[in-house]
Amino acid sequence: MIELRGVGKVFNQGRHNQQWAVRDVSLRIETGQLTCLRGPSGSGKTTLLALIGCLARPTLGRILRDGEPLSGLPERFMAELRRRTFGFVFQRFNLIRGLSVLDNVMLPAYPEAPAHEELRERALGLLRRFGLGNLAGQRVEWLSGGEAQRTAICRALINRPAVLIADEPTANLDSRLSAEFMGIAAELVASGKTLIVSSHDPRVYESPAVQRLVGLRDGRLEEA
């Protein structure tokens, strides 16, 4: 379980343009569920995901996983925990052009220094699982939108994270591919993963795959 206690995040603190992106959020995210953060653009969804995933530190409050604090760790330990615990699917996928599908998927695992052949087989196994095995050697800029998204999911899973975080995962996809993503999300939860997804897309937050819906507006919880 991930728990947020009175979490707040301010940007440009102490300056004339100071802005609170997240305000006094207390929330429990259960293990093995798909939780969706719903809210309009600017509601604080992306910032909250970054805080949960240890990509940023809160200005106020605490974040814990299974009772152990995450947010106060030194950066070296925080980076190691982030690699081991979280996988990320970004809104624009953030695949590295010029590299192959296989190389993109393998890249996040290099700091862990697994044996290359073991890592390659793990990556190929993920690509085959998501129907991309025949595209392993293809450069990512040649992929369709759905193929790029599935590649991003494989990359997020390469370190076998317990928690997968996806920020507006259907923002650049049509209805068919959005439904495909939610099907994949349901399968991942069924396999034991915890998913945290942000979206203002009803195709996501109205999906039967979502087990918990949390509303955000102006950085505050609307419902939890």
Secondary structure per residue as TSV (DSSP state, phi and psi in degrees):
chain	resnum	aa	ss	phi	psi
A	1	M	-	360.0	138.9
A	2	I	E	-105.8	130.6
A	3	E	E	-125.3	131.6
A	4	L	E	-110.7	129.7
A	5	R	E	-121.2	105.6
A	6	G	E	57.1	40.7
A	7	V	E	-80.0	133.8
A	8	G	E	-138.6	150.6
A	9	K	E	-137.7	123.4
A	10	V	E	-117.2	140.5
A	11	F	E	-107.8	147.1
A	12	N	S	57.8	44.8
A	13	Q	T	-59.3	132.9
A	14	G	T	81.3	-0.2
A	15	R	S	-102.3	171.2
A	16	H	T	-65.7	-23.3
A	17	N	T	-104.2	27.0
A	18	Q	-	-56.6	138.8
A	19	Q	E	-143.9	127.2
A	20	W	E	-87.6	114.2
A	21	A	E	-86.3	-32.6
A	22	V	E	-133.1	135.6
A	23	R	E	-130.2	118.2
A	24	D	E	47.7	53.8
A	25	V	E	-93.6	121.4
A	26	S	E	-119.5	125.0
A	27	L	E	-158.8	143.6
A	28	R	E	-115.2	130.8
A	29	I	E	-113.8	114.4
A	30	E	-	-76.3	146.3
A	31	T	T	-68.1	140.3
A	32	G	T	76.7	21.2
A	33	Q	-	-124.6	161.6
A	34	L	E	-102.0	110.8
A	35	T	E	-104.8	131.0
A	36	C	E	-113.8	127.0
A	37	L	E	-92.5	115.6
A	38	R	E	-109.0	138.9
A	39	G	-	171.7	160.2
A	40	P	-	-70.1	168.5
A	41	S	T	-56.5	136.8
A	42	G	T	85.8	6.9
A	43	S	S	-83.0	-11.8
A	44	G	S	105.9	6.6
A	45	K	H	-61.1	-49.3
A	46	T	H	-64.6	-41.1
A	47	T	H	-63.0	-42.0
A	48	L	H	-64.8	-39.7
A	49	L	H	-62.3	-41.0
A	50	A	H	-62.8	-37.3
A	51	L	H	-68.6	-45.0
A	52	I	H	-62.0	-40.5
A	53	G	T	-86.0	10.1
A	54	C	T	63.5	24.8
A	55	L	S	-85.4	-14.3
A	56	A	S	-149.1	161.0
A	57	R	-	-106.9	142.7
A	58	P	-	-71.3	149.4
A	59	T	S	-75.8	-37.1
A	60	L	E	-132.8	155.2
A	61	G	E	87.0	-176.9
A	62	R	E	-134.5	149.8
A	63	I	E	-124.5	130.8
A	64	L	E	-129.2	150.9
A	65	R	E	-126.7	121.3
A	66	D	T	51.8	39.5
A	67	G	T	83.8	-8.4
A	68	E	E	-98.2	133.6
A	69	P	E	-67.6	138.3
A	70	L	-	-104.3	-42.0
A	71	S	T	-74.0	-19.8
A	72	G	T	-99.3	7.1
A	73	L	S	-71.6	149.7
A	74	P	-	-58.6	154.2
A	75	E	H	-57.9	-39.2
A	76	R	H	-60.7	-44.4
A	77	F	H	-73.0	-34.2
A	78	M	H	-65.5	-40.8
A	79	A	H	-65.2	-40.8
A	80	E	H	-65.0	-43.5
A	81	L	H	-64.2	-38.8
A	82	R	H	-61.0	-42.8
A	83	R	H	-66.0	-39.1
A	84	R	H	-80.4	-29.1
A	85	T	H	-103.0	-35.0
A	86	F	E	-118.5	142.2
A	87	G	E	-118.7	144.7
A	88	F	E	-123.9	133.0
A	89	V	E	-117.0	110.3
A	90	F	-	-86.6	160.0
A	91	Q	T	-56.4	-42.2
A	92	R	T	-103.5	17.3
A	93	F	-	71.7	-35.2
A	94	N	-	57.6	35.7
A	95	L	-	-74.0	149.7
A	96	I	-	-93.3	111.6
A	97	R	T	-62.4	146.9
A	98	G	T	92.4	-17.2
A	99	L	S	-101.1	156.2
A	100	S	B	-75.1	166.7
A	101	V	H	-56.7	-46.6
A	102	L	H	-61.3	-45.7
A	103	D	H	-63.4	-39.2
A	104	N	H	-61.7	-41.7
A	105	V	H	-68.3	-38.3
A	106	M	H	-74.3	-25.7
A	107	L	G	-52.8	-46.7
A	108	P	G	-64.9	-16.9
A	109	A	G	-86.8	-11.9
A	110	Y	G	-59.7	-38.5
A	111	P	G	-61.6	-23.5
A	112	E	G	-79.6	-13.6
A	113	A	-	54.8	47.5
A	114	P	-	-73.5	163.1
A	115	A	-	-58.6	137.9
A	116	H	H	-59.9	-43.8
A	117	E	H	-65.9	-38.4
A	118	E	H	-62.9	-45.5
A	119	L	H	-63.6	-42.9
A	120	R	H	-61.3	-42.6
A	121	E	H	-67.8	-36.6
A	122	R	H	-63.2	-44.6
A	123	A	H	-65.1	-43.7
A	124	L	H	-63.8	-36.0
A	125	G	H	-62.1	-41.9
A	126	L	H	-64.4	-43.9
A	127	L	H	-62.2	-41.1
A	128	R	H	-65.2	-38.9
A	129	R	H	-59.6	-35.8
A	130	F	T	-103.1	20.7
A	131	G	T	72.4	27.8
A	132	L	-	-118.9	9.9
A	133	G	G	-57.2	-35.7
A	134	N	G	-78.6	-4.5
A	135	L	G	-109.1	8.6
A	136	A	T	-55.2	-39.0
A	137	G	T	-89.1	-1.7
A	138	Q	S	-81.6	143.8
A	139	R	B	-70.3	143.3
A	140	V	G	-67.6	-24.3
A	141	E	G	-70.2	-9.5
A	142	W	G	-95.7	1.5
A	143	L	-	-80.8	152.9
A	144	S	-	-75.8	172.5
A	145	G	H	-60.8	-43.6
A	146	G	H	-67.3	-38.9
A	147	E	H	-65.6	-40.2
A	148	A	H	-64.1	-39.8
A	149	Q	H	-65.7	-44.4
A	150	R	H	-65.1	-34.3
A	151	T	H	-63.2	-41.6
A	152	A	H	-63.7	-37.0
A	153	I	H	-66.1	-43.4
A	154	C	H	-59.0	-44.6
A	155	R	H	-60.7	-40.5
A	156	A	H	-66.0	-25.7
A	157	L	H	-94.8	-4.9
A	158	I	T	-62.4	-31.8
A	159	N	T	-91.7	13.0
A	160	R	-	54.1	53.1
A	161	P	-	-72.0	153.4
A	162	A	S	-79.9	-26.1
A	163	V	E	-125.7	129.2
A	164	L	E	-111.0	128.5
A	165	I	E	-115.1	127.5
A	166	A	E	-129.2	122.1
A	167	D	E	-100.2	112.4
A	168	E	S	46.1	57.4
A	169	P	T	-67.9	-16.9
A	170	T	T	-108.5	9.0
A	171	A	T	-59.2	-31.8
A	172	N	T	-111.8	21.4
A	173	L	-	-119.2	153.6
A	174	D	-	-81.7	-179.7
A	175	S	H	-61.7	-41.2
A	176	R	H	-63.6	-45.5
A	177	L	H	-71.5	-31.2
A	178	S	H	-64.0	-43.0
A	179	A	H	-64.0	-37.1
A	180	E	H	-63.4	-42.4
A	181	F	H	-61.5	-44.6
A	182	M	H	-65.4	-32.3
A	183	G	H	-63.9	-43.2
A	184	I	H	-62.8	-42.0
A	185	A	H	-59.6	-43.6
A	186	A	H	-62.9	-39.3
A	187	E	H	-64.7	-39.8
A	188	L	H	-66.0	-40.8
A	189	V	H	-64.2	-41.6
A	190	A	H	-61.8	-27.9
A	191	S	T	-84.0	-1.7
A	192	G	T	109.7	-0.7
A	193	K	-	-77.7	152.8
A	194	T	E	-99.7	127.2
A	195	L	E	-116.2	135.0
A	196	I	E	-125.5	117.7
A	197	V	E	-123.7	138.4
A	198	S	E	-107.4	143.5
A	199	S	E	-169.6	147.5
A	200	H	-	-113.0	19.9
A	201	D	-	-97.5	118.2
A	202	P	H	-60.9	-23.0
A	203	R	H	-64.2	-22.3
A	204	V	H	-92.3	-60.1
A	205	Y	H	-73.7	-15.1
A	206	E	T	-95.2	0.8
A	207	S	S	-67.5	140.3
A	208	P	T	-64.6	-13.7
A	209	A	T	-70.4	-22.8
A	210	V	-	-77.9	124.7
A	211	Q	-	-100.9	-18.4
A	212	R	E	-145.1	128.4
A	213	L	E	-117.2	125.7
A	214	V	E	-122.1	121.7
A	215	G	E	-91.2	140.8
A	216	L	E	-128.8	141.3
A	217	R	E	-152.7	129.7
A	218	D	T	53.3	36.8
A	219	G	T	80.9	0.6
A	220	R	E	-114.7	154.2
A	221	L	E	-70.0	135.0
A	222	E	E	-95.7	-36.0
A	223	E	E	-153.2	152.9
A	224	A	-	-154.9	360.0
